[in-house]
């Protein structure tokens, strides 16, 4: 069953995630949903993306089983977001001198972070990187372009997700 994300009226970065009859509050990028995604624009791509796998912080609480491949994050785990680098939009290890996302963050956003197939299997420089399905900031604050939901909702969904599950972002 696909995951469907729709923006809600009254907020550019507020959304709902629907899975069948279930509806969860969500946040999207600070620039809302964008048809043409560019690196650093703060937009969530208007697209259907497959779940590829993900990362979890096992040291911060129970993570339910999932059919998704989930790697434990360590302090050296990073994600390259430097458009001119050969590893653009790929996981890398520290030390890494170019621009990157830290996968083992101080906050809880990436405690469960699922990798969406945005600009990965057919990668193009500058089209956006590190588009994840991850945990929400307090108050459903905007993301940098990802889709985010509450931990309790992610924990509820995770056992039903598998590689290839589609997440569809719609206007």
PESUL-V268929 format. One record per run of one state. SS is the DSSP state (H for helix, E for strand, L for the rest). FROM is the first residue (numbers start at 1). TO is the last residue. If there is no record, write none. Layout:
SS:FROM:TO + SS:FROM:TO
This chain:
L:1:2 + E:3:7 + L:8:13 + E:14:19 + L:20:21 + E:22:27 + L:28:28 + E:29:29 + L:30:32 + E:33:34 + L:35:43 + E:44:45 + L:46:47 + E:48:56 + L:57:57 + H:58:60 + L:61:66 + E:67:67 + L:68:69 + E:70:72 + L:73:76 + E:77:80 + L:81:90 + E:91:93 + L:94:99 + E:100:102 + L:103:111 + E:112:116 + L:117:131 + E:132:135 + L:136:137 + H:138:140 + L:141:142 + E:143:143 + L:144:146 + E:147:149 + L:150:150 + H:151:158 + L:159:161 + E:162:162 + L:163:165 + E:166:170 + L:171:171
